[in-house]
Amino acid sequence: MAGDFDVIVIGGGPGGYVAAIRAAQLGMRVACVEKRPTLGGTCLNIGCIPSKALLQSSEKFAEANHAFAAHGVKLSGVALDLPTMMARKDKVVAANTSGVDYLFRKHKIERVSGAAAFTAPGEISVDRKTTMKAKSLIIATGSESMELPGVPVDEKTILSSTGALSLGAVPKHLVVVGGGYIGLEMGSVWSRLGAEVTVVEFLDRIVPNMDGETGAALHKVLAKQGLQFRLSTKVAAAKPGKGGVTLSLEPASGGAAQELKADAVLVAIGRRPYTDGLGLEKAGVVRDNKGRVTVDKRFATNVPGIYAIGDVIAGPMLAHKASEEGVALAEILAGQHGQVNYDAIPAVIYTAPEVASVGRSEEELKAAGLAYKTGKFPFSANARARANGETEGFVKVLADAAADRVLGVHIIGPDAGTMIAECVTAMEFGASAEDIGRICHAHPTLNEAVKEAALAVGGEAIHI
């Protein structure tokens, strides 16, 4: 197969499959090597998509139990059919992965099944059988769940995020180790379905990389929903038994251990780049001390012809970030000027309410010594939020004190993940807070809260 392809992509996730499609659109002959039986990577198979399906289903269940009465909709005998909920989740996943298969056929991309590994700088083998070469090889193998010493994942009672998506019954008590977005989303799912959920976080706050005020608001609303939090706490060990799992907890600063019993434990302490076993040392590809592939601004490694994108390189481990890098790299390989603006990458936590952000947090601006102004607007003062009965949260706009250029936007509230797109667009075009505030927003919409928060930067909000 030597010389048959212009580009070989290793990995069929949101970075890899998008890079393959864009390269094919630009006239290149492309192959994509993927060891899973289905395309789409972690995101489509065991991550973003199935978790969002369960979040949606569990939210409807919670609404039927607790929220419909206020709308004059009276229900009785609401019951959970977990197998049907899980079957729906699997159907959603299958529709998405088969969609990527269709796109590969449409663009005449050669799909190669198996595990790829470098055998030389410009050469890979698939399952140690087939040798493939191309002018350009793209590493897009994504990431995997991090393990916690003393807490062995068996996907039965001690779970990774994969196991937490496929539980056969609602646990009475679920302990989530890690207060990041994966743990909070999955904790929310099982809490809505009836589990007692305790989140154990080593640091003194949840979602530590989030804007502090927004993170504190999320903590408050999740606690109101019934999630319990043990902050500044270390999980030293976990022992599975017939009655579930016994955790040994210690203060993060040191001190006596305590026991905490659970029916199931979800380990969600983060993810690490999937770069072991790829034969990178045989190709001479350099990695950093976190196992990430080192690349330049054009996604090139230290070895000519080998590139990397997505979770295997530095930056936020987000599917859409990987996809943007895939498009940019394909365009670079075609002689164009692909680029990614890393100052305008949105991030979303799909709890209820959702949390979304783009740009810098207040803590980051303070650390950088930048002078900034703040504008905030609560959803409790937004007409559409009131009509919907979803008034938790706020929009916060951070702008340069002198130039008024938007430096960051943080939203906690209904449909925040959709609303943040307006703010990303504004930042991409270098908008000021005044620019957003002077754009006509339809009434009544949730997005009016963005307009009002932008106006509030200059002390000109109308409805508060």
Secondary structure as UniProt FT lines:
FT   TURN            2..3
FT   STRAND          5..10
FT   TURN            14..15
FT   HELIX           16..25
FT   TURN            26..27
FT   STRAND          30..34
FT   HELIX           41..46
FT   HELIX           48..66
FT   HELIX           68..71
FT   HELIX           82..106
FT   TURN            107..108
FT   STRAND          110..113
FT   STRAND          116..120
FT   TURN            121..122
FT   STRAND          123..126
FT   TURN            127..129
FT   STRAND          130..139
FT   STRAND          143..145
FT   TURN            149..150
FT   STRAND          158..159
FT   HELIX           161..164
FT   STRAND          173..177
FT   HELIX           181..192
FT   TURN            193..194
FT   STRAND          196..200
FT   TURN            208..209
FT   HELIX           212..224
FT   TURN            225..226
FT   STRAND          228..230
FT   STRAND          233..241
FT   TURN            242..243
FT   STRAND          244..251
FT   TURN            252..253
FT   STRAND          258..262
FT   STRAND          264..267
FT   STRAND          271..273
FT   TURN            276..277
FT   HELIX           280..283
FT   TURN            289..290
FT   TURN            297..298
FT   TURN            304..305
FT   STRAND          306..308
FT   HELIX           310..312
FT   HELIX           319..333
FT   TURN            334..335
FT   HELIX           342..344
FT   STRAND          347..349
FT   STRAND          354..359
FT   HELIX           362..367
FT   TURN            368..369
FT   STRAND          372..378
FT   HELIX           379..381
FT   HELIX           383..388
FT   STRAND          394..400
FT   TURN            401..403
FT   STRAND          405..413
FT   TURN            414..415
FT   HELIX           416..428
FT   TURN            429..430
FT   HELIX           433..437
FT   TURN            446..447
FT   HELIX           448..457
FT   TURN            458..459
//
